[in-house]
């Protein structure tokens, strides 16, 4: 190979008149043929580089999940029987002691000079530093739920958000962290509080504002993940991350690597403990599972933990069996001896769930199957009946994320016996209830019941914290490749109702992960009545520092900023340039459906009218008494600027373009917003002509679109360019510029008529990154009348195709006026 390579490379060298492309291909082929791993990959797949999923599978458990999925015929042979094991006999005491010494965390066995200095050689009060922030900050406070007699009751805690003062000083080994995002999990919702007024929260993401005199491993502005030791804090005495400013020790935080910060937002990073917990559960307790094996989950529909488990199982080719036990559904329970059919055959299954619960079940079960679940069952009885009908093997691993009194018992009935290495792992916090298990059931099952705490795992060994960040970086690659998604709902403390956030987090039928975000320090000082003198002195100090570091703004720059502010204030108002100087209607590319006397009008605006019209032609059969009107923005004179805008630039792909706000908008961004408003008004003029012809009003209109066209319709309907609220809307892969600016326009609306909206995203669409989707969802929270339901099309890029038209056909009946 080497001799042939030299012979050919000399002939194809560009300096000797060869073809540069052929020269590059020769080098690439030689690198593959001389590298054993690359050559094996090429021989098996025909590719020279691994995909993001293959890299993830290679790094999971030493690559044991990289094999092909096992066939059903080999399921019985894959079960390990306890009689097949070899009994090696008891090990000697010296061997056990040596293994124990190796497993110990070496850092806990050594007392350094730094530790000695901290504890013995100085007065800690002399080394304390004054906190720079003078005023109170927002705290999310919890109190135990009580009855009329003052007795504590089970259930979610009572919460309120109030400004509270903080410590005036930080000790030598402490740091002041400005919290950015805190996930709302069961440990906060069902905290075991002994008294009221306790600040909630055991984890979160923030940036360091100040560090103590002897903190050497961290510096100001470092981004950290708060993950305290479980021996220091508990559910009765949490560290209290749900506040704007948190004082903690350096051993309570983990530094976040720059790679993660570049790719993920703080709202996504704060979910890292949940995602890593799912990863470690599968890696540690699923060590004997192979591709194609089943795994039993009972909390796959709850928050980010269930979503992470489903997506990881899909990547590892495992088959999740999900139990979807919703509130209000009939409680069919398996009771009796383990392995006996009478335990589930005698259950009374005649009770029927209410219609609303059935709708929730259908919606969530469909989402679970989309995320990777093989089957979904309402309870353990239904699962055992399904297993009996299909002669399927029971799973060997169950993950209990609900952790109620009887959840583990129901899972055990659905597992193989203990001689098959069956395990039930409790990882959820639950509703602060003890687990009840019948001793005869546990003895008959013979398996292993385990518990797992991520905080305890991270702090048990120093290597685990490094692995925590390594796993997070692997997940970041999957998110970047759109192979892993995180559905979050943001609530800002001090602006949004915290009680609504806790109610949504406690709702078992809502799969979104609730995340709390916090105001900036400037907002805290202004809103909470901070000391004006201190605020003025801090402002003057910062101004003087800025004057030293940068030249003073010229009069021309100040005038430019003023004109920019005036222009932004006028956009999407009756006084804007687009409103005062219209440029005519958009051209109509297709009219179909019931065009004689329609009862409603469906308006479509996409990016490629010729291609989309072919798909939309097939929609006419299902329109009924509705008319279809297709418009084109790129054939209009005002669409030149939008046509030149590319959705594949790095700023769009990483989401930074979408996340620009009023302060960071550039001149071309202002022109872009002007074009969006102008084209939206041109669309309104085209639709108004059709409405007048059909004798309809805007209340009979449904807006639908794709890409940039969907973004135009989005702004037109939400920013209230239209004279009336429409009946509903369906948007595919919408390119909505600058959601933060869209949120500003919410204060000017007057019509609060409710409207349904569906936003459909492609799972592989890199033009609409997850941080942009979250920012858009957060902006829509300023428009409570818009009832937006997001959804994801699996294996879909930035394209409108047959799958998209199928989804549009199913959603139109939900938004058409009745």
N, C-alpha and C positions, 0 to 999 in steps of 0.2 A: 504493500500500500504506500509506504513511504517513497519507494523508488518511482512508482507511477505518478505519485503526487508531484514530486520534483520535476519529472519530465513534462507533465501537463502545465504546471504552474509557470514554468519558464516560457512555454509557448503562448500562454494567455496573459502574461504580465503586461500591464498597460504601458510600461516604459518601452516595451518591445513591439508595440503595435497591437497588443491583444485586446480582447473585449473586457472592460472593467467589470461588467455584471458576471461574466463567466468566471473571472478571477475571484470575485467574492463568493460565488457558489462553490468553487473548488476549495477555498479555505474553510467554508462552513461544513462541507462534506468531510474534509480531513479532520476537523475538530470532533465531529460526531463519531467517525470511525475509530479514532484513537482514544476515545473516552468510553470506558466500559458501560457506565450508567447511561450516557446519552445514546450509545449504540443499542443497548437493550431496550430503551424506551422507543427508539425509532423502529426497531424490528417488531415490536409488539403493537405499536399504535400508528406508525408512519409519521409521527411528529417528533421534533427535536427539543421542545420545551414543554414542561408540565403546565397544566391549567391551575387556577387558584384552588379548585377543589382537590386536585391531585396532590398539590403541595400540602394542603391541610391534612389529607389522609396520610401522607408520608410522615408528617410530624406528630400524628396522634398515636400514642401508645407504641412508639417505635415502628410504625408502619404496618401494624398487624391488620388494619382495616383496608389495605390496598388490594386484597384479593377479590375475585369475582364472587357475586352473590351465589350462595349455596342453593341447590335445587331442593324442592320439597321432599324428594325421595331420599335425600341424605340427612333429613332432619333427625330421624331416629338414631342414625349412627353418630351424629354430632353430640348427642347427650353424653356427658361424662358420668359414669356410675361410680358410686363410692366404693363398691367392691373391686373395681378395676384398679384402684390405687395401690401403690406399693407402700407397705408400712416399714418406714425406715427405723423405727424404734426411737426411744427418747434420746435427745442430744445431751452431751455432757455439759456440766455447769460452766466450765471455762468457755465453751463455744457460745453459750447463751450470753454470758457476761461480755464477751468481746463484741458480739453483735449489738448488744445494748449500748456499748460505748461508741460504736461506729454510728449508730442512729441518733445519738444525742447532738443537739445543736452546740457546736464548739464555742460560739460567741457567748453562750450563757455560762460557760465554765471558766471564763477568763475575766479577771478584774483588771482593767487597764488603768493607767495613770489618769486618764480622763474621768473615769468613774470615781476614782479616789478624790480628785479635785472637786468634783461636783458635790460629794457627800461630806467632806471633812475639812477642807482647808480654807473655806471662806464663808461669810455670812450671806445667805441667798438674798436677803432683803437689800443688801448693799449693791447687788448686781442686777436688780430689777430695772426695767425701762418703762418710761411713761408711754401709754397708748396715745397715738397721734389723733385718733378720732374722738372728738369730745362728746358727741350727742348720743342719745339712745338709738338702738337699731331694732329692726323687726325680729320678733321671736314667734315661732309657732308653738303655742303652749297647749299641753294636753292635761285633761283631768279625768279621773275614773268616772264611768257612768254609774249614776246612783238612782235609787227609787225615791218615792215620796218620804221614806223614813230615813234617808241618808245611807242606806245599805248599798254596797257595790253590786253592780249587775254585770252580767256577761255581755259582750258585744264591743263595738268600736268605741274608742275614747271620744270624749267631748273636746273639741279643739276651738281655738281662737288665735288670731294673729294680732299681736300688740307690740308697740315699741317698748323696749326695756333697756335699762342702762347696762353697761358691761364693766368689767374690771378696769380700774384706772391704770394698772401697771401689769406687765408681763414679767415672769421670772426669767432667770438666766437660761433655763433649758426649755422655755416655752416659745411659741410662735403665734402670731395673730393671722388668721386665715380669713380672707373674704370669700364667702361661699357663693358659688355660681349656680349649682344645680344639685338637688337632693332628690333621690327616687323615693316615691311614696309606697312603701312595702308593708307587709303584714306586721312587721315588728313595730311600725309606727301606728298603724290603724288599730291594732289590738294590744298596745303596750300595757304591761302589768304595772300600773302606777299605784303607789300607796298614798299619794297625796296629789292635790291639784297644782296647776301652775308650773308643770315640769316641761322644759324645752325638749322636744322630741327629735329623733333622728340618730342613726348609728353609722351612717356613711354619707358620702357626698363628694363633690369636686369643688375645689376653690383655688385661689391664688394667694400666695403669702404676701401680707402687707408689712409685717415687722417680724424680726427674729430676735431672740434673746442673745445675751452676750456670749454664751458658750455653745450656741447652736452653730456647728461647723459644716454639716452636710447639706444644709439648705440655705438659700438666699432669697432676697426679696424678688417678687414676681415669678417665682417658681410655681408651676401648676402641680397640685398634689391631689391625691385621692385619700380622703380620711377613712381609715379602716382600723379602729382601735383594738387593742387586745381585749378579748372577752373576760379576762380575769380582772380588768380594771373597771369595766362598765357592764351593765346588764339592762334587761328590759325595764326593770324598776328604776334604774338610775342610768339613763342613756347619756352619751357624751353631748348630745344636743346639737346636731349639725343643722337643724332647721332654723337657722338664724343668719342674719347678714354677716356678722363677724363672730368667729369662733376662736377661742384661746385653747390650744392643745399642746401636747408634747411632741417632740420630733419622732418618737417611736410610735406615735398614733397615725402617721401618714406615710404614704408611698409616693415617690416622685414619678410623674408621668413622663414617658420618653417623648422626645420631639417628633418621632415618627407618628405616634398616635395623635399628638396635638395637631399635626398638619392635616390629618385626614378626618378626624372626628370632632364634633362639637361637644362642649361641656355636658349638654343634655344627654348625649350618647355615651360619653365616657363614664358618667355616674352610674350607668347600667353595667359597667365592667364586672363588678362583683357577682351580679346575677348570672351573667353569661359564663364567666369562668367557673362558677359553681356548677352549671350544667355540664361544662366540659370535663371537670374533674370527676363528677359523678359517673359519667360514661366511661372515662378512662380508668378510674380505680375500681369501680364495682362492676363494670362490664368487660373485665379483662378476658373472660372466657367466651364472650359473644363473638360471633363471626357475621360477616355480611349475610343478610337474609333472616337473621334471628329476630324474634319479637321482643318488645319491651313494653311494660305496662305503665301508663301514666294516668294520674287522676287530676292533674292541675295544668294540663297543656293549654287550656283556654284562659289561664289567669296570668296577666301581666307579662313581663319580659322573660321570666324564667321558663314558662311553658313554651313560648315562641322560640326561645333559644334551644330548648331540648328538641323540639320538632325539627328545626332546621339542621341541627347537628346530626340527628338521626338520619335525616335525608341524605346529608353529605356522606355519612358512613355506611349508607345502604342498610340501615336497620329498619325494622317495621314497627312503628309505634302503634299500640292499641290504646285508645283513649277512652276514659270513662268521663262522661260529661254530665255531672250531677248538678242541675240548676236549682236555685231556690224556687219553690212553688210547684216543683214536679213531684209526682207520687214517690214515696220512699219505699222502694222494693229492696229488701235486704236479705242477704244470704245468712241463714241462722241454722246452726246444727253442726254435725260432725264434719271434719275436713275430708274432702274427697267423696262425700256421699251425695248422690243425686237428689235425695229428698231434701237436702239443705236448701236447694234453690227451686226444685219443682213444686214445693208446697207454698212458695211465696205467692201472695195474692197480687196478680198483675192486671186486675180488671179496672183499676182506677185510671182515669185519663187526665192528662195535664191540661190546664187551661189553654185557650188559643194563643194568648200572648206568650206563654212559656214554650209552646210548640214552635211558634215563629222564631223565638230566640234560639231554640235547639237546632232548627233547620239552618238558620244563618250561621251559627257558630260551628256546627258540624261540617258544613260546606267549606268554611274557612280552614278548619283543621285538616281536612283532606287535601286542600290546596297547598297547605304548608308541609305536608308529608305524612300525615296519619294514614295508616292502612284501613282501620275501621274505627268507628265511633259508636259508643254504647251509652244509653242513659244511666245504667247502673250495672253492678256486678252480676245480677241475675240475668240480664240481657246478654252479657258477654259469655257466661257459661252456657246459655242456651245456644248461642251462635257457635261456640266451640263444639258442642255436642252434635249439632247438625252437620258441621263441616269436617268433623274428625280432625281438628287442628290440635297441635301440641300447645300446652300452656306455656307462657313465658317463664323464664328463670329469674328475671329481675323486674322488680316493681319500684317505682320512685313515688313516694308519698309527699306531694307538695301541699296538700290541703291540711293534713295533720289535725284532724278533728278526733273526737272520741272514738269513732267507729271506722275511720277511713282505713287504717292499717289492717283491721280485721277483714274488711271487704276485699282488700288487695290480696291478703294471704290466701283466701278461698280461691283466687284466680291464678295462683302460682303453682308450679310444679312442687313436688315434695322435696324435703331437705336433702335426700340422698342424691338429688340432681344438682346440688350446689345452688339451691334457690335462695334468693336474698330479697329482703324488703328494706329499703333505705328511706328513712324519714329525714327530709331536708327542709321542709317548710316550717315556718314559725307557727302557723295555725292561728286559731282564735284564742290563744292562751288557755287551752284545755288539756287536761291529762289524757293520755291514750289508754283506752280500755281494751284489754285482750283477755279472752277466755283461756285459762291455763290448759285445759284439755285440747283446745284448738292448737295452741302453740306447740304442745307436746306431740300431737298427731302430725302436724306439719313438719317439724324437725328442721326447718330452715334457720336462717340467720336474720335477726332483726337488728338493724344498725341505725345510727344517727350520724348526720354530717353537718358541720358548721364551717363555713368558709373562713370566717374570722379566725377561728381556732386553728384551721389548717394553715393559713398564711403565716401565723406567728409561731407555729410549732417548730419549724425549721427555717433557717435563713435562706436555704435554697428555694423554698416555696414562694417567697416574695418575688424572686427573679423569675420563677416559672409563671407566676401570675401575670407579670408584664409581657413575658414571651407569648403566652396564650392570647393576651389582648392584642398584641401585634399581629398574630395570625388571623384573628377575627377581623382586624382592621383591613387586611388584604382581601378577605372575603367581602366585606362591605364595599370596598373600592371596586371590586369586580361585580357588584350587584348580585352576589350569591348569598348575602345575609342581610336581612332587613330588620329595622327596629321601629315599631309603631309607638310613638310617644304622644302624650297630650300635656301641654305646658300650662301651668298656673303660676302667675306672678304674685308673690306674697305682697300684700299692701294694696294691690289693685283688684285682683280676682278674689272671689269668695273661697276661703280655705275649706269651709265646711263642704262646699260642692266638690272640691278635690278629694276630700276624704270619703265622701259618699260614693264618688265614682270609683275610687280605689277599692272600696268594700263591695262593689257590685260584681258578683261572680259571673254575670253575663257579659261583662265588658272586658275585652281582651287587651285593650290599650294600656300601656304603662304610664301612670301619672307621674310627672316630674315637677317639683317646685323650683322656681327660679326666683332670684332675689334682686331688690333694687340696688343701684350703685350707691356709693357713699355720698355723692353729691345729692342724690335724690333723698337719701335718709336725712341729711341735714336740713334740706329745704322743707320736706314734708312733715317731719317729726318735731319741728320747733327747736332746732339746734341753736346754740349760742351764736347770734349774728356776728358778734365781735370776733369770735374764733373763726367763723366762716370767712369773714372779710380778711382777717389776718392770713388765713391759709390761702385765700385767693390771691392776695397781694404777694405772698411768698412764692406761690407757683408762677405768678405773672413775672416776678423779678427773675426767677430762674429761667423762664422761657425767653425773657429779654436777653439774658446773657448767652443762651445757647443758640438763638436764632435772631435774624434781623427783624426789626419792627415792621409790621405790615404797612405798606404804602397806601396812600389814598386811593390809588387805582385798584388795589386788591380789595380794599374795603368796599368800594363801589361795585366791584364785580360780585362780591358775596351778597350785597344787598339786592342786586338785580337777580341773582340766582334765587334768593329767598322769595322775592316777589313773583318770579316766574313759577316756582313750585306752588305757591299759594293760589295762583290763578288757574293752574291745570285742573281739568275736570270740573270747572265751574262755568256758569253762563257768561262770564267775562273773559274767558280764555281766547287765545288767537284762533284755535280750532272752532270754537263756537261762533265767533264773530265772522270768520272767513271760511265757510264750508266749500268743499271741492266736489260736490256731486255724489250721486249714489254709486255703490259698488256694482259691478256687472253681475248679472244673473247667468249662471252656467247650467242650471237644471231646475225645471219645475215638474213635479211628479205628484202622484197620489190623487186624492179627491180634489181636483181643481175647479169643480163646478160650484159646489156650496160646502166648503169644508167647515168643520166645527173647531178646528185648531190648526196651527201652523208650526211646522218644525223647520227651524232655520239652521243650516249647516254652513260652517266656515272653517275650511282646512287650509293646508299648505300646498297640496297638489290636486287641483280640481279635476284634471283629466283622469288621474288614477282613482281618486276617491269616488268620482261619479259612477264608475263601473261597479264598485261595491254597493253604493247607495241605490243603484237601480234595483237591486234585489230586495231592497227594503220596502218597496212600494206595495208588495203583496200584503204586508202586515200593518200597513198604516191605517186601514179602516177609513174613517171619515176625516182623516188628517191630510193636509197638503204638505209637500216637502219643497223647500226653497233653498237651493245651493248658491252661495255667493263666492266671489273670488277677490281677495285683497291684492294679490300679486299682479293682477291685470289693471290695477288702478294706478294713476299717476302718483298718488301719495304713498304707495307701497314700496318705492324704490329703496328707501333707507332700511326698511324692515327686511327686504329681500336680500340686501347685502350683509345683514347680521347673521353670523354663523353660530350654530348651537354646538359646535365641536371645538371651540377654543378652550384653552386650559382654564380660563377664568370661569367659563360656564360649567365645565366638567367637574371642577372642584367646589363649585357653589359660591365662590367669592363674588362673582358678578351679581348674582341674585341678592346677596346679603348686603349690598351697598345701601346706606341710609342717606338721609338729607345732607349730612356733613361730608360724605365721601362721594356723592354723585358728581360726575364730570359733565363737560359740555355736551359730549355725544350722548350721554345718558338723558340729559334734558331733551335733546332732539328726539331720542327714542320714545320718551313718554309723550311728547307732542304728537308723534306719528301714531302712537297707540290710540290717543284720544281722537285724532282726526279720522282715522280709519273706523273707529267705533261709531262716530257720528255719521260717517258715510254709510255704514251698515244700517244704522237706524233709519236713514232716509230711504234706503232700498226696501227695508221691511215695512215701513209705514205705507209705501205705495201699494204693496200687496195686501196689507191689512185693510186699507180703504177699498180695494177692489173686492175683497171677500166679505167686507162688513164685519170684521173682527177687531178686537182690541188687544193690547199687549198682554192682558191676562190670559189670552188664549195661545200665547207663544211659548215654545220650548226651544231653548238654545242648545246647540250641540256643535262640537268642533274638535279639531286636532292641532297640536303643536302651537305655532305662533297664532294661527287663527283662533284657537281655543283661548289663548291669552287675551286677544282683542275682545272676545265675547265676555271673558271673565271680568275685565276691567269695566266694560260697558254696563254689565248687570250689577256688579257690586259697588262700583264708584258712582252709580246712579246717573249715567248719561241718558238712560232711557226714561221716557215720561212716566211709565208705570212699572211695577214689579211684574216679572214674567212668571209663568206657571212653574217652571223648573228648568234644569240644565244638566247636561252630561258632557264632561270634558275629558278628552284622551290626551295624555302626555302634554298637558298645558304648559306653555312657556309664558309664565306670568312675571314680568320684570318687577323687581324691587318690592317684595311683599311688605317691607317696613314702611315704605311710602304709601302703599295701599291701606295699611292700618291707620295712617294719619288721617285719611279722608273719611274715616268712620264717624268722626265727630260732626260732620256736616250733613248727615243724612237725616231725613224726617220720616220717610215711609218705613214702617216696621212690619210690613206684611210678610208672613213666613213664606219661605221658598225652599224647595228641595233641590239639592245639588249633589251630583255624583262625580268624583274625580277618579279616573282610572289611570294607573301608572304601569309602565312596563318594567318587569323585574330586572331586565338587562339594559334598560334605557340609561345610558351614562349622561345624557343631556339634562336629566332631571334628578340630580343627586339627592340623597336622603336629607341632608341639612337644608336644602331648598324646600323640600316637601314639608319638613317640620316648621320652617319659617312661614310658609304659606298657610299651614293649618293654624299656627299661632295668630297670624293676621286675621283669619276668619273669626277668631274668638271675639274680635271687636265688632263683629256683625252677628249678634245672636239670632237674628231672624233667618240667617242662612243655615239651613240644616244640612251640613256637608257630610257625606259618607265616602271616605276614601276606600279604594280597592286596588289590588295588584293583579296584573295579567302575568301568569308564569311564562317564562321563556319568551318574553316579548321585548323587542328593541323599540327604538324610536320610529315606529312605522304603524300605519293604519292598514289592517289586513282582514282576512276572513274571521279571525278570532275577535277582532275589535267590532266588526259588524254584528257578530253573534251576541256580544255583550250589549251593544246598543239596542238590538231588538228586544232583549230581555228587560232593559231598564226603561225604555220609553213608556210602557204602561204605568210605571210608578210615578212619572213626572207629568204625564199629560193631564190637562184639566178634566175634572170629572163632570 
